[in-house]
Amino acid sequence: MSNESNTTTVSPLISPLHGSTGVPGDKSISHRAVLFAAMAEGTSRLSGVLDSDDVRSSLKAVKQLGAQISLEKTPDGSLAGGITGWGAKGPVQPDGPIDCGNSGTTARLLMGVLAPWDISVEITGDESLQRRPMRRITAPLMKMGVRFEPEGRETLPLTETGTRDLRAITYDAPMASAQLKTAVLLAGMYAKGTTTLNEPSPSRNHTELMLPEFGISTTAADRTASVQGPGVPQGCEVRVPGDPSSAAFLVCAAVMKPGSSIQVENVSLNTARIGFTRTLERMGADVNVRHAGSAGKEPYGIISACYTPNLHGCEVPADKIATIVDEVPVLALVAAHARGVTVFREVSELRVKETDRLAAVVEGLGLLGVDAWVDGNDLYVEGQPDLSVPAGVVFDSKNDHRLAMTWALVGLCGNAPVEVANFDSVKISYPQFLSDIEGLAR
């Protein structure tokens, strides 16, 4: 691997991938652990927290609001230590805007965190985050009594003014979104009565699993979640398991790289997060999941994967997309190596991620001579079982960490080096991605 003028050259791995490895702490769970601990009364002990740009945005935000942070880097590269929250007295008025960087999770969850307090806070972010839709969060919070200015604006920056007199609501969400659900539940903790959110299909349930650890009465079913308020979360202990979205890139690499056989250990096996393993199984990939225990209510264990030469296309139905939304780019790359057509149904959410991932996947696979197209909200990939990487391919990651890792796999698992522009964006979720994968090829 070499790096020049913001473009990284990624060369084919000399050896197959073998052995066992871990992945960094789960990003979704890390954000929630930090934010919930900041809201809580007393000190929470956290371990396994992901040290990435996105999670540091959440840490910086709660520090500005008055939480006391004493997390330190551990030998495995994660963060561990204590967070003392503001509890019943509430957050302090920050001395300036809260900059969430590139982190949509920080910005959207923070809106729910701030909702019950009568302070005015400007929430902003980088250029990419300022293009992402926030109306999905502001709409239900406004029904609860929160104000956002400028009125009618659908993107950041926004100034939020909360209220100590929040109304409990029942809200039918227009899309399955764990960020939307979490923001509403966090506000609902402080409203009098039961706040309920209903979804069209299941989304990640980390919030419903974690809030009871903080002493908050929460109910959760397949497509509905509710919280009973008012209540103040109490400090507790949270251990963050490995991130399945990061594991997905190692697993897909093993499936594509001839002769490979790996295990990813201590990874979250939350069913709302490992849809990628089921999609790979549908393609005929040799992938297995084995439970080992649980961290709080979050199950964790081992995902093993082996090289699979005879992959075939499959259809991923719309109601499964929420469980693979971050993995669609890398699954589309695996589909490019499969016989036949793979269809991902109703993936419009990919248009409003860090970049338009739908257009980026079609563009990137096109550089490999792979036919990929969008029809309505469906993504189609026509695979080539004997796919060969042309010489001199340059991919644009568009500063999107999932795309950067996906295009890096083309070089790592293929027959020719590729270049990836702005590969550094991997720091958002998986800073040691390349060193982990190179370690498995030794």
N, C-alpha and C positions, 0 to 999 in steps of 0.2 A: 504494500500500500504506500502510495506517495501522495503528497498534498502540495499543490502549487496554485497560487492565485484563486483560492476559494473553491478549486475543483480537485476532488480526490480520485486518484486512479486505484481501482480495485481489481486485483489480478486473481486468476483461478487458484483455488487451493490445491496444493501439490498432493495432499493425502485426503482420503475420505474422513468424515467426522466420526470420532469414536469416543466412548467414555461417558462420564457423568459430569454435570455442571448445575449450578444454580442460576437464577436470574435475579435482577434487582427487585426490591419490594414493589408491590402492586401500586400503581400510580393512583387509581381511583380510591383505594382504601387509605393510602397515605394522606391524600388531600383531606379525606373525611376525618381521619384520626387527628390531624392538626387542627382543623376548624372546630370539631366537636370539643376537643380538649380546651381550646381557647374560650369556648362558650361556658365551660363547666365551672362549678364551684370546687376550689382546691386544685391539687396537682395531679396530673395524669402522667403515668410512665409509659413511654412509647418505645418500641424497638422494631427494627427492620424497615424503618421509614426510607422510602426512595430518596436519594440525594440527586435531584435533577432540577433543571431550570424551572419547570412548571411547579413542582412542590415548593421550591424556594420562593416562588411568587406568593403562595399561600402563607408560608412562614413570615414573609416580610409584611403581608397584609395584616395578619393578626397581631404582630408586634406593634404596628402603627396604631392599632386599636386598643393596646394596653395589656395584651397577654405577655407573660414572662416566659421566654424561651431559653432552655438550657439543653440543647441537643448537640451531641458531638459525633464526629465520624468514627465508625468502628472499623476493625481490621477488614471486614468484608465489604467496606465501602458504603454501608447504609448509615443512617442516622439513628441515634438512640439517646434517651435522657428524659427530662421532664418538661412539661408545659403547665404553668399555673394560669388558670383562666380568670376571666372577670366575673363569672358567676352572676348572682342576682343583682349586683350593682350595675352591670352592663358595661359596654365598651366606652372608651373615651373618645372625644371628638378628635380625629386625626388633624395634624397640622398642615395637611395638604392633600391632593388627590391620592388615591390608592391605585398604583400602576400594577396591573395583573400580568404584564408581559404578554406572552403568547398563550396564557392559560385560560381557556374557556371555562374549565371547571372552577377555577378560583373566582372568576368574575360572576358566574351564575349562582354558585353556592353562596357567595358573599352577600348577594342580594337578599337571600333568605335569612342569613345570619344577622344582617342589619335591620331587617323589617320591624322587630319589636322595640326599637329604641328611638327616642326622639332626638336624634342627631342627623345632620345632613352631611353626606359623604359623596364626593365625586369618585366614580369608578371609571377607570380608563385602561388602556392596554396598547400593545404595539399595533402597527399598521394592519397586520393580518387579523388580529382580534377585533379591531374597530370595524371590520367588514362583516363580522359574524352576527347572526340574528339574536336579539335579546328580547324581542316582543313576547316570545313564548314564556319567559320568566316574569316580565313586568306585568303582563295581563292578569294572571291570577293574584299576584301580590297587590295590585291596585284594587282588586275586589275585596281584599282583606283590610284596605285602608292606607296602604303605602303610597307615597307620591314620588313620581319620577319627572325630572326636568332635563332638557326641554320636553314639554308635553308632546306626545305623538311620535317622538323619535324612537326608532327601532334598533339603533346601534349605539355602541359606546362612542364618546364618553357620555355618561348619564350621571346626574346627581340624585341620589336617593335620600328621601326623608322618611324615616320610620315613624311608628306611633306605638305608645304603650297600651293602646286600646284596640288591638287587632281583632278582627272578626274571624271566627272559625267559618270555613267554607267547605262545600263539596264541589270538586272541580273535575270536569271531564276533559282530560288532556287531548289535544288534537293529534299528538304523536307520542310514540313511546320514547321517553327521554328520562334517564335516571337523574340528570342535572335538574330538570324541571321538577320532577317528583321530590327530590331532596330539598330544593329551595322552598317549596310549599310546606313540606313537613317541618323544616327548621323554623319557619315562621309560625306554623300551627302549634308548636310546642308552647308558645307564649299566649295563644288565643284562648278565650274561655270556651270550652266545649270540644267537640271532635272535628278535626280537619281531615278530610278524606280526598284522595286523588285516585281517579280511575283512568286506566290507560287502554288504548286500542289493542296493544299486544305487550307481553312482558318486557320490562327493561331490567337493568342491573339492580340488585336488591341489597347492595352493601349497606345502605343507610338503615334499612329496616332491621338488618342483622346487628348493626353496631349500636344504634340508639338504646336498646335495652341494657347494653353493657354500661351505659352512662345513666341508667336508672329511669329512662323515659319509657312510658307505656306506649307500645307501638303494636299495631296489628298489620299483618301482611298476608295477602293471598295472591293468586296467580296474576291478576291484572288490577289489583287495588291495594292501596296502603293507607293507613290512617294513624293519627297521633292524638292523644288525649292531653289537652292543656287546661290551665297553665301548669308548667313544670319547669324546674331548673335542672339541667344535667349535672351530675356529680362526677368528679374525677375518678378515673379507673385505669386499668392496665390494658394496653392494646399492642398485640404483636402482629405485624404486617407480613403476610406470606408473599412469596414471589409472584411477579406479574405475569399472568397467562398471555397477555398481548405481546409481551417481550418474548416469552417462551415460543410463541407461534412462529417467529422468524427462525429460531434454531430448529424447530420441528420441521418446518417447510424446507429448510436447507438440507436436512438429513434425508427427507423424502426425495429430493431432486439430485443429490450428489451421489454418484455411483459408489457402492461399497460401504455406505455410512450406516451407523447404528449408534444411537445416543439415548441418554436418559436426562431429563430435566427434573431436578429434585426440589422439594419444598415449595411447589408452585400452587397457587390458589386453584382449587377445583370447583369453585362456585359454578353451578350449572348455567347461570346467566352469562358466564364468561368463557366457557370452553366449547362454544358452538363450532369453533374452527376445527376441533378434533373430529366432530361428527361430519362436517363438510368434507374433510380429507378422507374419512372412512367411506363416504358416499362415492368418492372418486376412486376408491379401491386402495388407498394408501395404507401401509402397515403402521398403524398408530394405536397405542394402548394407553389407558389411564388407570392408575392404581391409587386408591385412597390410603393415606398414612395416619391422618389424625385431624385435629381442628385447632385453629387459633381463635379463641372465643367461639363464635358460631360460624366462622369461615372454614370450610373444609380445605385441606391441602394434601398434596401427595406427589406422585411421580407421573410424568408423561414421557413415554418412550416412543421412538420413531426409527424406522429403517428405510433405506433406499427402496423405492418401489418403481420398477421399470415400466409396468403396464397400467398407467393411470387412464381413467376414462371420464368423460364429461358427465356432469350431473346438473340437476336443477335445485337451487336453494330457494325455498318458498319465502314469501314476504314476511310471514310470522316468525322466521328464524333470523332475520337480518339484524335485529337489535342485539343478538348474542354474538355477532361477528362483525359489527360495524367498523371496528378499527382494523380488522384483519382482511377485509375485502381486497385491498391492493395486493397483498402477498398471496392470497388464495387465487386471485386472478392470474398471478404469475405461475403458480402451480398448474392452473387450468390451461395455461399456454403450452404446457408440456403433455397434456392429456389428449387421448384420441376422442374426437367428437367435440360437440359444443357444450359449454357450461353456461348456465343462465343464473344470474343473481337478480331476484325479483324485488322491485320497489326499493331501490337504493338511492332515492333522491336526497337523503340525509348526507350522502357523501359530497354533495355539491356545496355544502356549507360547513365543511370541516376547516382545518388550517388553510386549505386551498380547495379548489374544485377537484377533489380526488377522482371523480368520475371521468372528467375530461383528461386528467393527468394520466390515468391508467390506460385509456384508449391511445393517447399520444405515445406513451412509453412503450407499450406493446407493439405499436405500429413501427417503432424504430427497429424492432426485432423481426419485422416482417410477419407479425401475427395479426390476424384479422380480429379486431375487437370493436364493438359498436354499441351505442345506446339507442334503445327504442322505447320512447316514453320515459319511464323511470326504471327500466330493466337494462342490465348490463349483460352483453353476450361476449363470450370469448371462444373463438374456434381454435382448438389446440393443434399443435404439431408435435407428435411423439418424437420426431428426430430433430427437434429444434436446435439450430446452430446459431451462435452469436456472431453477427457480422463484425468485421474489424472496425475499430475507430468509433464505436457508439458513445455518444455523450448524452447522459440523462440529466434533466433538470429536476432536482428534488423540490423546487419551488418553496424551499425552506420548511418543508413538511417532513417531520421525523419518520413517519410511517413510509412515505415514498422513498426517502433516503435509504432506509434499510432494505426496502423491496428491490430497488435498482442495484444496490450493492450485491444482493444475492445473485443477480444475473452474472456479475463478474466472478464472484466467489465459486459458484456452482457450474459455471459454463466453460467454454473452450477458449475464450479470448478476454483480455482485460477490457473493462469499460471505465468511463469517467462519470462521476456523479458530482454535479454542481451543488454547492452548499451542503455538503455531507454533514457538516458540524451540527445541523439541526437535530441529530440523534441525541444530543445532550438534553433535549426536552424530556425524554423518557428512558433512554437506555445508553448512558454515556460510554459504557465499556463494551458495546455490541461487537465491534471488530475484534477486540482482544479476546473476548469470550469464544467467538467462533473460530479464531485462529488457534486458541488453546485446544479446542476439540480436534483440530486437524494435525496436531503434533504427533 
